[in-house]
Amino acid sequence: MKKLALYVASVLLIVGCANGQPKGMAVLPKPAAGEAVATFGSGCFWASQEAMSELKGVNKVIAGYAGGNTANPTYEEVSTRTTDHAETVQVYYNPKVITYATLAEAFLSAHDPTTLNRQGPDVGTDYRSIAFYRNASEKATLESAIKKMNDSKHYPNPVVTQVVPFKVFYPAEKYHQGYYRTNGDSNPYIAAVSTPKVLKMRKAMAAYLKPEFK
């Protein structure tokens, strides 16, 4: 069984969030009037984009890269782990409908924030758990959410999520945007890795889901 598990994991790594199809970068939208923006990294952005987009008050979610030093990185460059970027999502939301604190809770619930530089079969700093704050209030909110999760013993191990100031977000390639919905039926990685993360978030954040996802 162990050999089988290792084989399955290796296959998922090949067909999973390491799918290089250079088709140009997505355009980063500007926030609309009244919109706020939040940025999180929780492993492969296919699942993260879908999970966050299912929350009431979230208008759009863009998959991309943040936390590193290379300008306008490609997926291939980020995958080499020389850019220090993590796969991230940028969330455009209505703060009158959903709060930053709720987004932080959803972020921590949609992945395992206790595994260092790893989410399931995806291993490396580009898959690290990382949250970006834009002001002191957001930093305090993130730190409070992490403390609450640690104090509750929700996970057997402590949260290792990086909490860092936001600098810049680069949108990923066009083919990554909405990948979960457009390729879920044809990609075994989605069924084996991404969908369990989305379902995990739905269960934890049931009260905040858009009607069609309840």
N, CA, C and O of each residue as an XYZ file, in Angstrom:
856
protein
N       0.825     -1.203      0.000
C       0.000      0.000      0.000
C       0.865      1.261      0.000
O       0.531      2.261     -0.635
N       1.999      1.188      0.737
C       2.868      2.359      0.792
C       3.429      2.674     -0.577
O       3.481      3.835     -0.983
N       3.859      1.612     -1.309
C       4.389      1.832     -2.647
C       3.313      2.411     -3.557
O       3.594      3.281     -4.381
N       2.084      1.928     -3.409
C       0.991      2.441     -4.218
C       0.738      3.905     -3.907
O       0.519      4.707     -4.815
N       0.767      4.256     -2.633
C       0.539      5.644     -2.226
C       1.617      6.552     -2.796
O       1.327      7.658     -3.253
N       2.873      6.080     -2.770
C       3.974      6.885     -3.310
C       3.823      7.050     -4.820
O       4.120      8.114     -5.363
N       3.362      5.999     -5.495
C       3.162      6.089     -6.946
C       2.066      7.086     -7.277
O       2.228      7.928     -8.161
N       0.947      6.990     -6.564
C      -0.159      7.921     -6.799
C       0.281      9.347     -6.569
O      -0.059     10.239     -7.345
N       1.052      9.574     -5.480
C       1.522     10.927     -5.170
C       2.407     11.456     -6.286
O       2.320     12.628     -6.651
N       3.265     10.587     -6.833
C       4.163     11.036     -7.900
C       3.386     11.391     -9.155
O       3.725     12.349     -9.849
N       2.339     10.619     -9.452
C       1.509     10.910    -10.624
C       0.800     12.240    -10.451
O       0.724     13.033    -11.389
N       0.280     12.487     -9.260
C      -0.430     13.740     -8.995
C       0.486     14.939     -9.160
O       0.067     15.996     -9.632
N       1.746     14.766     -8.765
C       2.694     15.859     -8.913
C       2.931     16.186    -10.378
O       3.148     17.341    -10.744
N       2.886     15.156    -11.208
C       3.137     15.367    -12.635
C       1.950     16.038    -13.312
O       2.125     16.968    -14.099
N       0.736     15.566    -13.005
C      -0.429     16.071    -13.707
C      -1.139     17.172    -12.931
O      -2.145     17.709    -13.393
N      -0.623     17.509    -11.760
C      -1.303     18.463    -10.905
C      -0.969     19.893    -11.199
O      -0.989     20.324    -12.352
N      -0.663     20.627    -10.163
C      -0.477     22.066    -10.297
C       0.901     22.373    -10.880
O       1.530     23.357    -10.493
N       1.367     21.551    -11.793
C       2.651     21.752    -12.451
C       2.467     21.637    -13.950
O       3.303     21.089    -14.669
N       1.355     22.168    -14.390
C       0.925     22.007    -15.768
C       1.320     23.231    -16.579
O       0.622     24.244    -16.538
N       2.420     23.162    -17.312
C       2.913     24.328    -18.017
C       2.343     24.475    -19.415
O       2.630     23.657    -20.290
N       1.551     25.490    -19.635
C       0.964     25.757    -20.945
C       1.041     27.260    -21.206
O       0.050     27.959    -20.992
N       2.161     27.774    -21.654
C       2.299     29.229    -21.808
C       1.293     29.810    -22.785
O       1.383     29.586    -23.992
N       0.339     30.553    -22.257
C      -0.697     31.158    -23.099
C      -0.901     32.629    -22.748
O      -1.964     33.184    -23.028
N       0.085     33.261    -22.148
C      -0.042     34.658    -21.807
C      -0.568     34.856    -20.404
O      -1.243     33.992    -19.845
N      -0.248     36.010    -19.848
C      -0.639     36.313    -18.485
C      -2.014     36.962    -18.438
O      -2.424     37.644    -19.377
N      -2.721     36.741    -17.331
C      -4.014     37.372    -17.131
C      -3.810     38.856    -16.821
O      -2.718     39.277    -16.438
N      -4.852     39.624    -16.988
C      -4.806     41.051    -16.676
C      -5.288     41.248    -15.246
O      -6.317     40.699    -14.851
N      -4.550     42.025    -14.479
C      -4.924     42.275    -13.091
C      -5.979     43.384    -13.046
O      -5.697     44.518    -13.434
N      -7.184     43.069    -12.578
C      -8.223     44.109    -12.541
C      -7.988     45.105    -11.415
O      -7.364     44.783    -10.404
N      -8.493     46.312    -11.604
C      -8.456     47.303    -10.545
C      -9.697     47.134     -9.676
O     -10.758     46.775    -10.185
N      -9.584     47.383     -8.381
C     -10.761     47.274     -7.512
C     -11.865     48.231     -7.959
O     -11.600     49.386     -8.290
N     -13.080     47.749     -7.966
C     -14.220     48.599     -8.289
C     -14.529     49.490     -7.090
O     -13.996     49.287     -6.000
N     -15.378     50.458     -7.299
C     -15.749     51.353     -6.211
C     -16.367     50.551     -5.068
O     -17.297     49.772     -5.278
N     -15.847     50.745     -3.870
C     -16.365     50.042     -2.702
C     -15.770     48.674     -2.473
O     -16.062     48.037     -1.460
N     -14.933     48.199     -3.400
C     -14.300     46.889     -3.234
C     -13.033     46.993     -2.399
O     -12.313     47.990     -2.463
N     -12.770     45.955     -1.616
C     -11.505     45.812     -0.900
C     -10.784     44.607     -1.490
O     -11.384     43.801     -2.201
N      -9.500     44.490     -1.193
C      -8.681     43.428     -1.775
C      -7.893     42.721     -0.674
O      -7.372     43.362      0.238
N      -7.814     41.411     -0.769
C      -7.038     40.599      0.169
C      -6.226     39.583     -0.615
O      -6.634     39.160     -1.696
N      -5.081     39.191     -0.076
C      -4.187     38.283     -0.790
C      -3.714     37.171      0.132
O      -3.206     37.427      1.224
N      -3.888     35.919     -0.324
C      -3.530     34.752      0.486
C      -2.860     33.689     -0.382
O      -3.135     33.582     -1.577
N      -1.979     32.906      0.236
C      -1.363     31.766     -0.428
C      -1.598     30.514      0.394
O      -1.218     30.453      1.564
N      -2.227     29.512     -0.216
C      -2.552     28.294      0.542
C      -2.337     27.048     -0.302
O      -3.197     26.169     -0.357
N      -1.191     26.979     -0.955
C      -0.915     25.848     -1.830
C      -1.376     26.141     -3.245
O      -1.492     27.304     -3.633
N      -1.636     25.107     -4.010
C      -2.042     25.264     -5.403
C      -3.215     26.225     -5.520
O      -4.233     26.060     -4.848
N      -3.068     27.222     -6.370
C      -4.103     28.258     -6.445
C      -5.367     27.828     -7.171
O      -6.341     28.581     -7.180
N      -5.392     26.657     -7.775
C      -6.622     26.198     -8.408
C      -7.728     26.035     -7.370
O      -8.839     26.533     -7.552
N      -7.413     25.330     -6.275
C      -8.405     25.126     -5.214
C      -8.667     26.415     -4.457
O      -9.812     26.712     -4.116
N      -7.622     27.185     -4.190
C      -7.772     28.428     -3.423
C      -8.686     29.406     -4.136
O      -9.520     30.056     -3.505
N      -8.530     29.515     -5.457
C      -9.358     30.435     -6.222
C     -10.825     30.015     -6.149
O     -11.707     30.850     -5.950
N     -11.077     28.727     -6.310
C     -12.451     28.247     -6.260
C     -13.058     28.437     -4.871
O     -14.185     28.916     -4.747
N     -12.318     28.063     -3.830
C     -12.846     28.142     -2.474
C     -13.237     29.571     -2.105
O     -14.328     29.804     -1.585
N     -12.360     30.512     -2.369
C     -12.653     31.901     -2.016
C     -13.794     32.476     -2.860
O     -14.570     33.297     -2.371
N     -13.900     32.059     -4.100
C     -14.931     32.600     -4.983
C     -16.325     32.158     -4.568
O     -17.309     32.760     -5.000
N     -16.438     31.125     -3.745
C     -17.735     30.606     -3.332
C     -18.323     31.340     -2.132
O     -19.441     31.042     -1.715
N     -17.590     32.289     -1.577
C     -18.056     33.023     -0.404
C     -18.927     34.216     -0.785
O     -18.623     34.934     -1.738
N     -19.993     34.421     -0.051
C     -20.847     35.593     -0.266
C     -20.024     36.866     -0.062
O     -19.257     36.977      0.895
N     -20.193     37.816     -0.970
C     -19.466     39.070     -0.866
C     -18.178     39.097     -1.651
O     -17.583     40.160     -1.832
N     -17.738     37.941     -2.122
C     -16.532     37.884     -2.960
C     -16.961     38.037     -4.413
O     -17.755     37.245     -4.921
N     -16.437     39.046     -5.070
C     -16.830     39.359     -6.444
C     -15.977     38.663     -7.491
O     -16.490     38.206     -8.512
N     -14.689     38.582     -7.241
C     -13.792     37.887     -8.169
C     -12.514     37.507     -7.433
O     -12.142     38.125     -6.435
N     -11.848     36.470     -7.952
C     -10.602     35.984     -7.366
C      -9.637     35.706     -8.510
O      -9.978     35.015     -9.470
N      -8.435     36.251     -8.399
C      -7.413     36.088     -9.434
C      -6.274     35.217     -8.897
O      -5.770     35.461     -7.800
N      -5.874     34.218     -9.655
C      -4.738     33.379     -9.292
C      -3.449     34.069     -9.721
O      -3.390     34.672    -10.792
N      -2.419     33.980     -8.886
C      -1.161     34.635     -9.241
C      -0.032     34.302     -8.295
O      -0.026     33.259     -7.641
N       0.926     35.216     -8.235
C       2.150     34.985     -7.478
C       2.476     36.208     -6.617
O       2.294     37.348     -7.045
N       2.954     35.956     -5.413
C       3.331     37.051     -4.511
C       4.322     36.533     -3.479
O       4.474     35.327     -3.287
N       4.987     37.468     -2.825
C       5.907     37.109     -1.753
C       7.346     36.964     -2.157
O       8.203     36.711     -1.311
N       7.640     37.121     -3.465
C       9.001     36.933     -3.929
C       9.655     38.210     -4.406
O       9.204     39.309     -4.086
N      10.725     38.059     -5.177
C      11.528     39.201     -5.598
C      11.606     39.396     -7.110
O      12.129     40.409     -7.574
N      11.094     38.439     -7.881
C      11.173     38.515     -9.335
C       9.946     39.207     -9.898
O       8.819     38.832     -9.576
N      10.153     40.209    -10.733
C       9.029     40.922    -11.339
C       8.431     40.104    -12.475
O       9.149     39.481    -13.257
N       7.095     40.116    -12.553
C       6.366     39.457    -13.639
C       6.817     38.011    -13.872
O       7.180     37.653    -14.992
N       6.798     37.191    -12.838
C       7.272     35.812    -12.991
C       6.294     34.945    -13.774
O       5.089     35.198    -13.771
N       6.808     33.939    -14.435
C       5.979     32.941    -15.101
C       5.804     31.750    -14.166
O       6.504     31.629    -13.161
N       4.868     30.876    -14.507
C       4.676     29.682    -13.693
C       5.953     28.845    -13.650
O       6.342     28.335    -12.599
N       6.590     28.714    -14.794
C       7.812     27.908    -14.867
C       8.889     28.482    -13.954
O       9.599     27.728    -13.288
N       9.019     29.809    -13.914
C      10.026     30.430    -13.047
C       9.695     30.233    -11.573
O      10.577     29.935    -10.768
N       8.429     30.399    -11.225
C       8.025     30.208     -9.833
C       8.264     28.763     -9.407
O       8.658     28.509     -8.269
N       8.029     27.820    -10.312
C       8.198     26.401    -10.007
C       9.643     26.014     -9.732
O       9.898     24.986     -9.105
N      10.603     26.832    -10.197
C      12.009     26.534     -9.918
C      12.376     26.893     -8.478
O      13.429     26.495     -7.981
N      11.498     27.650     -7.812
C      11.695     28.096     -6.421
C      12.911     28.998     -6.272
O      13.536     29.044     -5.213
N      13.238     29.706     -7.331
C      14.321     30.680     -7.268
C      13.784     32.106     -7.179
O      14.547     33.041     -6.938
N      12.465     32.279     -7.373
C      11.868     33.618     -7.321
C      11.378     33.971     -5.918
O      11.155     35.143     -5.613
N      11.211     32.961     -5.067
C      10.669     33.072     -3.713
C       9.188     33.426     -3.695
O       8.639     33.703     -2.629
N       8.537     33.423     -4.841
C       7.100     33.671     -4.877
C       6.332     32.431     -4.433
O       6.814     31.306     -4.568
N       5.142     32.650     -3.905
C       4.223     31.571     -3.586
C       3.012     31.678     -4.510
O       2.653     32.771     -4.948
N       2.395     30.557     -4.799
C       1.135     30.594     -5.527
C       0.104     31.243     -4.594
O      -0.067     30.810     -3.454
N      -0.565     32.257     -5.074
C      -1.487     33.019     -4.234
C      -2.764     33.344     -4.997
O      -2.864     33.131     -6.205
N      -3.730     33.864     -4.258
C      -4.945     34.374     -4.887
C      -5.216     35.771     -4.354
O      -4.998     36.057     -3.176
N      -5.687     36.622     -5.227
C      -6.077     37.970     -4.837
C      -7.607     38.039     -4.870
O      -8.235     37.792     -5.899
N      -8.179     38.378     -3.731
C      -9.627     38.338     -3.541
C     -10.199     39.747     -3.559
O      -9.781     40.602     -2.779
N     -11.143     39.987     -4.440
C     -11.833     41.272     -4.530
C     -13.208     41.086     -3.887
O     -14.010     40.275     -4.350
N     -13.472     41.836     -2.825
C     -14.684     41.561     -2.058
C     -15.371     42.841     -1.589
O     -14.784     43.923     -1.567
N     -16.632     42.673     -1.218
C     -17.432     43.773     -0.700
C     -17.375     43.723      0.835
O     -17.984     42.840      1.438
N     -16.662     44.645      1.469
C     -16.520     44.602      2.928
C     -17.822     44.832      3.684
O     -17.882     44.631      4.897
N     -18.876     45.258      2.965
C     -20.180     45.415      3.606
C     -20.908     44.074      3.705
O     -21.881     43.932      4.445
N     -20.415     43.092      2.943
C     -21.041     41.772      2.935
C     -20.191     40.740      3.664
O     -20.723     39.893      4.382
N     -18.885     40.805      3.486
C     -17.983     39.860      4.136
C     -16.777     40.618      4.680
O     -16.243     41.500      4.007
N     -16.353     40.284      5.872
C     -15.252     41.004      6.507
C     -13.907     40.348      6.206
O     -13.831     39.197      5.778
N     -12.869     41.109      6.442
C     -11.518     40.565      6.273
C     -11.297     39.421      7.258
O     -10.623     38.445      6.931
N     -11.856     39.533      8.456
C     -11.715     38.479      9.465
C     -12.338     37.173      8.975
O     -11.795     36.096      9.223
N     -13.469     37.263      8.283
C     -14.106     36.061      7.746
C     -13.273     35.454      6.629
O     -13.163     34.233      6.526
N     -12.693     36.294      5.800
C     -11.802     35.794      4.750
C     -10.592     35.090      5.359
O     -10.159     34.048      4.866
N     -10.052     35.663      6.426
C      -8.906     35.051      7.099
C      -9.285     33.683      7.654
O      -8.510     32.731      7.569
N     -10.481     33.595      8.222
C     -10.963     32.321      8.748
C     -11.121     31.293      7.628
O     -10.739     30.132      7.779
N     -11.685     31.730      6.509
C     -11.856     30.838      5.361
C     -10.504     30.373      4.834
O     -10.331     29.199      4.506
N      -9.557     31.283      4.754
C      -8.209     30.963      4.297
C      -7.588     29.870      5.160
O      -7.032     28.907      4.634
N      -7.677     30.012      6.476
C      -7.082     29.033      7.383
C      -7.837     27.710      7.361
O      -7.275     26.665      7.691
N      -9.111     27.753      6.972
C      -9.935     26.553      6.953
C      -9.829     25.775      5.652
O     -10.153     24.588      5.613
N      -9.383     26.426      4.591
C      -9.388     25.809      3.262
C      -8.126     25.015      2.948
O      -8.041     24.380      1.897
N      -7.151     25.044      3.840
C      -5.931     24.270      3.613
C      -5.368     23.872      4.967
O      -5.964     24.173      6.000
N      -4.229     23.200      4.971
C      -3.570     22.839      6.223
C      -2.465     23.851      6.488
O      -1.390     23.745      5.898
N      -2.700     24.832      7.361
C      -1.703     25.869      7.612
C      -0.592     25.433      8.575
O       0.208     26.255      9.019
N      -0.551     24.142      8.891
C       0.461     23.649      9.835
C       1.597     22.911      9.143
O       2.559     22.512      9.800
N       1.507     22.721      7.832
C       2.567     22.009      7.120
C       3.481     23.022      6.435
O       3.023     23.832      5.628
N       4.748     22.977      6.751
C       5.709     23.955      6.253
C       6.091     23.651      4.805
O       6.594     22.574      4.487
N       5.838     24.633      3.939
C       6.222     24.513      2.526
C       5.657     23.255      1.874
O       6.313     22.598      1.067
N       4.413     22.943      2.252
C       3.799     21.754      1.653
C       2.291     21.783      1.810
O       1.768     22.189      2.848
N       1.590     21.344      0.756
C       0.158     21.078      0.812
C      -0.087     19.773      0.069
O      -0.042     19.735     -1.161
N      -0.347     18.705      0.817
C      -0.558     17.403      0.198
C       0.648     16.980     -0.617
O       1.768     16.989     -0.105
N       0.445     16.605     -1.893
C       1.564     16.164     -2.716
C       2.415     17.308     -3.252
O       3.462     17.067     -3.853
N       1.980     18.557     -3.041
C       2.714     19.720     -3.551
C       3.729     20.181     -2.511
O       3.364     20.619     -1.420
N       4.995     20.078     -2.863
C       6.068     20.385     -1.918
C       6.949     21.501     -2.457
O       7.327     21.480     -3.628
N       7.279     22.470     -1.618
C       8.172     23.557     -2.002
C       7.694     24.886     -1.457
O       6.540     25.020     -1.052
N       8.578     25.865     -1.446
C       8.224     27.179     -0.907
C       7.127     27.867     -1.716
O       6.434     28.743     -1.198
N       6.965     27.480     -2.977
C       5.907     28.080     -3.794
C       4.520     27.613     -3.354
O       3.508     28.165     -3.786
N       4.477     26.597     -2.495
C       3.209     26.109     -1.965
C       3.047     26.432     -0.480
O       2.202     25.847      0.199
N       3.847     27.351      0.014
C       3.788     27.656      1.444
C       2.508     28.389      1.815
O       1.861     29.016      0.976
N       2.163     28.293      3.079
C       1.011     29.014      3.616
C       1.465     30.427      3.973
O       2.372     30.615      4.783
N       0.819     31.413      3.355
C       1.261     32.795      3.550
C       0.074     33.746      3.426
O      -0.770     33.584      2.544
N       0.013     34.733      4.307
C      -1.064     35.731      4.287
C      -0.437     37.116      4.285
O       0.507     37.388      5.026
N      -0.974     37.982      3.444
C      -0.429     39.329      3.274
C      -1.375     40.368      3.888
O      -2.586     40.325      3.670
N      -0.819     41.277      4.639
C      -1.639     42.344      5.217
C      -1.274     43.685      4.588
O      -0.124     43.926      4.221
N      -2.274     44.549      4.473
C      -2.093     45.863      3.869
C      -2.079     46.993      4.882
O      -1.762     48.133      4.540
N      -2.415     46.690      6.111
C      -2.401     47.696      7.171
C      -2.307     47.001      8.525
O      -2.353     45.773      8.603
N      -2.176     47.782      9.579
C      -2.002     47.219     10.921
C      -3.225     46.429     11.372
O      -3.102     45.432     12.083
N      -4.392     46.875     10.958
C      -5.617     46.191     11.348
C      -5.669     44.781     10.756
O      -6.046     43.833     11.445
N      -5.295     44.641      9.491
C      -5.297     43.323      8.870
C      -4.246     42.424      9.502
O      -4.481     41.228      9.674
N      -3.109     42.971      9.844
C      -2.074     42.179     10.513
C      -2.598     41.644     11.836
O      -2.420     40.467     12.147
N      -3.243     42.507     12.616
C      -3.792     42.091     13.906
C      -4.873     41.035     13.724
O      -4.977     40.101     14.520
N      -5.675     41.185     12.680
C      -6.736     40.215     12.401
C      -6.155     38.848     12.084
O      -6.638     37.834     12.587
N      -5.122     38.815     11.255
C      -4.477     37.549     10.904
C      -3.849     36.895     12.129
O      -4.004     35.694     12.347
N      -3.146     37.682     12.918
C      -2.498     37.135     14.112
C      -3.529     36.616     15.106
O      -3.308     35.598     15.761
N      -4.652     37.314     15.218
C      -5.718     36.875     16.117
C      -6.348     35.573     15.623
O      -6.629     34.674     16.416
N      -6.567     35.475     14.314
C      -7.164     34.260     13.747
C      -6.253     33.056     13.953
O      -6.721     31.961     14.264
N      -4.958     33.263     13.778
C      -3.995     32.177     13.975
C      -3.945     31.773     15.441
O      -3.910     30.582     15.752
N      -3.942     32.739     16.340
C      -3.927     32.439     17.772
C      -5.175     31.656     18.172
O      -5.097     30.688     18.928
N      -6.322     32.085     17.655
C      -7.574     31.400     17.964
C      -7.532     29.957     17.497
O      -7.992     29.059     18.201
N      -6.984     29.734     16.316
C      -6.907     28.382     15.787
C      -5.941     27.529     16.597
O      -6.211     26.357     16.862
N      -4.823     28.113     16.986
C      -3.871     27.371     17.813
C      -4.452     27.058     19.185
O      -4.306     25.942     19.684
N      -5.109     28.038     19.797
C      -5.674     27.853     21.136
C      -6.782     26.801     21.138
O      -6.957     26.075     22.117
N      -7.524     26.725     20.039
C      -8.633     25.772     19.960
C      -8.172     24.347     19.675
O      -8.962     23.406     19.758
N      -6.889     24.189     19.338
C      -6.341     22.879     18.973
C      -7.090     22.290     17.768
O      -7.258     21.076     17.646
N      -7.527     23.185     16.895
C      -8.231     22.747     15.683
C      -7.360     21.788     14.877
O      -7.848     20.810     14.311
N      -6.071     22.086     14.835
C      -5.100     21.207     14.209
C      -4.178     20.658     15.295
O      -3.925     21.347     16.283
N      -3.670     19.435     15.137
C      -2.789     18.870     16.156
C      -1.442     19.584     16.256
O      -0.768     19.508     17.284
N      -1.060     20.268     15.196
C       0.213     20.983     15.178
C      -0.030     22.483     15.045
O      -1.086     22.891     14.562
N       0.929     23.312     15.465
C       0.739     24.759     15.383
C       0.761     25.289     13.954
O       1.390     24.708     13.069
N       0.071     26.387     13.750
C       0.019     27.045     12.445
C       1.386     27.644     12.109
O       2.017     28.272     12.959
N       1.837     27.449     10.875
C       3.138     27.969     10.452
C       2.986     29.015      9.347
O       3.958     29.364      8.677
N       1.784     29.504      9.164
C       1.511     30.499      8.130
C       2.373     31.749      8.299
O       2.465     32.298      9.397
N       2.993     32.190      7.231
C       3.737     33.444      7.252
C       2.753     34.610      7.192
O       1.811     34.587      6.399
N       2.964     35.611      8.012
C       2.163     36.831      7.983
C       3.108     37.962      7.622
O       3.970     38.339      8.416
N       2.943     38.507      6.412
C       3.921     39.465      5.893
C       3.202     40.649      5.242
O       2.056     40.516      4.812
N       3.863     41.797      5.169
C       3.248     42.962      4.510
C       3.117     42.739      3.012
O       3.999     42.158      2.380
N       2.017     43.201      2.457
C       1.795     43.077      1.024
C       2.685     44.053      0.273
O       2.832     45.209      0.669
N       3.280     43.574     -0.819
C       4.085     44.433     -1.682
C       3.521     44.492     -3.095
O       3.150     45.558     -3.586
N       3.461     43.338     -3.737
C       2.962     43.322     -5.111
C       2.432     41.936     -5.427
O       2.928     40.930     -4.918
N       1.420     41.902     -6.273
C       0.816     40.647     -6.723
C       0.881     40.608     -8.240
O       0.525     41.577     -8.911
N       1.338     39.488     -8.774
C       1.412     39.326    -10.224
C       0.398     38.268    -10.663
O       0.447     37.141    -10.169
N      -0.512     38.594    -11.569
C      -1.483     37.591    -12.027
C      -0.791     36.472    -12.781
O       0.184     36.697    -13.498
N      -1.304     35.269    -12.611
C      -0.752     34.105    -13.297
C      -1.248     34.049    -14.736
O      -2.018     34.901    -15.181
N      -0.799     33.044    -15.439
C      -1.184     32.843    -16.830
C      -2.697     32.689    -16.965
O      -3.378     32.275    -16.027
N      -3.201     33.021    -18.125
C      -4.638     32.979    -18.368
C      -5.213     31.584    -18.135
O      -6.321     31.443    -17.617
N      -4.452     30.543    -18.524
C      -5.011     29.194    -18.415
C      -5.205     28.756    -16.971
O      -5.954     27.814    -16.712
N      -4.542     29.425    -16.016
C      -4.724     29.079    -14.608
C      -6.022     29.665    -14.038
O      -6.550     29.152    -13.051
N      -6.529     30.720    -14.643
C      -7.693     31.407    -14.101
C      -8.959     30.550    -14.275
O      -9.305     30.160    -15.389
N      -9.635     30.267    -13.165
C     -10.835     29.445    -13.212
C     -10.566     28.002    -13.596
O     -11.468     27.308    -14.067
N      -9.342     27.542    -13.403
C      -8.947     26.198    -13.849
C      -9.794     25.110    -13.202
O     -10.137     24.117    -13.844
N     -10.127     25.298    -11.935
C     -10.897     24.281    -11.204
C     -12.207     23.965    -11.914
O     -12.580     22.799    -12.042
N     -12.900     24.988    -12.369
C     -14.212     24.782    -12.979
C     -14.121     24.317    -14.427
O     -14.959     23.540    -14.887
N     -13.117     24.784    -15.136
C     -13.039     24.461    -16.562
C     -12.321     23.147    -16.852
O     -12.467     22.595    -17.943
N     -11.548     22.637    -15.893
C     -10.777     21.416    -16.139
C     -10.992     20.329    -15.096
O     -10.312     19.304    -15.117
N     -11.922     20.545    -14.194
C     -12.115     19.586    -13.110
C     -12.449     18.182    -13.565
O     -12.013     17.213    -12.943
N     -13.212     18.053    -14.637
C     -13.626     16.737    -15.114
C     -12.506     15.988    -15.824
O     -12.570     14.767    -15.965
N     -11.483     16.707    -16.270
C     -10.444     16.057    -17.065
C      -9.098     15.931    -16.342
O      -8.170     15.316    -16.867
N      -8.993     16.503    -15.160
C      -7.714     16.485    -14.453
C      -7.852     15.716    -13.140
O      -8.556     16.176    -12.242
N      -7.202     14.556    -13.001
C      -7.336     13.755    -11.782
C      -6.818     14.465    -10.541
O      -7.238     14.154     -9.426
N      -5.916     15.410    -10.723
C      -5.408     16.174     -9.578
C      -6.536     16.958     -8.911
O      -6.583     17.062     -7.685
N      -7.442     17.507     -9.714
C      -8.556     18.277     -9.166
C      -9.377     17.397     -8.228
O      -9.683     17.801     -7.106
N      -9.732     16.203     -8.681
C     -10.559     15.298     -7.882
C      -9.828     14.829     -6.623
O     -10.429     14.724     -5.553
N      -8.530     14.548     -6.755
C      -7.787     13.960     -5.637
C      -7.278     14.978     -4.630
O      -7.184     14.674     -3.441
N      -6.946     16.192     -5.089
C      -6.303     17.167     -4.206
C      -7.122     18.447     -4.037
O      -7.339     18.904     -2.915
N      -7.573     19.022     -5.146
C      -8.258     20.314     -5.074
C      -9.653     20.213     -4.467
O     -10.006     20.994     -3.583
N     -10.442     19.259     -4.937
C     -11.822     19.163     -4.461
C     -11.925     18.933     -2.957
O     -12.773     19.555     -2.318
N     -11.095     18.062     -2.354
C     -11.168     17.918     -0.895
C     -10.915     19.230     -0.156
O     -11.503     19.466      0.900
N     -10.052     20.083     -0.695
C      -9.796     21.376     -0.053
C     -11.008     22.294     -0.168
O     -11.355     23.000      0.779
N     -11.643     22.278     -1.324
C     -12.835     23.100     -1.516
C     -13.961     22.624     -0.597
O     -14.642     23.437      0.027
N     -14.154     21.315     -0.516
C     -15.200     20.763      0.342
C     -14.911     21.034      1.815
O     -15.835     21.245      2.601
N     -13.652     21.031      2.185
C     -13.249     21.336      3.556
C     -13.652     22.761      3.919
O     -14.161     23.011      5.012
N     -13.422     23.691      2.997
C     -13.795     25.077      3.244
C     -15.309     25.233      3.295
O     -15.829     25.962      4.140
N     -16.026     24.551      2.391
C     -17.483     24.641      2.395
C     -18.050     24.198      3.737
O     -18.968     24.826      4.263
N     -17.513     23.132      4.285
C     -18.002     22.619      5.560
C     -17.724     23.599      6.685
O     -18.585     23.837      7.532
N     -16.525     24.169      6.697
C     -16.136     25.078      7.774
C     -16.841     26.421      7.687
O     -17.104     27.055      8.709
N     -17.154     26.864      6.459
C     -17.709     28.202      6.245
C     -19.113     28.144      5.663
O     -19.491     29.013      4.877
N     -19.877     27.151      6.029
C     -21.204     26.931      5.436
C     -22.110     28.151      5.534
O     -22.892     28.422      4.623
N     -22.007     28.879      6.627
C     -22.891     30.027      6.834
C     -22.560     31.195      5.914
O     -23.364     32.117      5.774
N     -21.399     31.167      5.291
C     -20.940     32.284      4.471
C     -20.932     31.970      2.981
O     -20.475     32.789      2.183
N     -21.426     30.807      2.595
C     -21.399     30.420      1.193
C     -22.499     31.076      0.375
O     -23.583     31.366      0.881
N     -22.203     31.301     -0.888
C     -23.233     31.741     -1.819
C     -24.266     30.607     -1.932
O     -23.897     29.438     -1.815
N     -25.533     30.924     -2.153
C     -26.600     29.906     -2.147
C     -26.325     28.684     -3.007
O     -26.668     27.569     -2.615
N     -25.715     28.870     -4.170
C     -25.519     27.747     -5.092
C     -24.484     26.751     -4.602
O     -24.354     25.673     -5.181
N     -23.742     27.083     -3.549
C     -22.711     26.169     -3.059
C     -23.078     25.526     -1.720
O     -22.279     24.781     -1.152
N     -24.256     25.802     -1.224
C     -24.687     25.207      0.037
C     -25.256     23.816     -0.177
O     -25.670     23.164      0.781
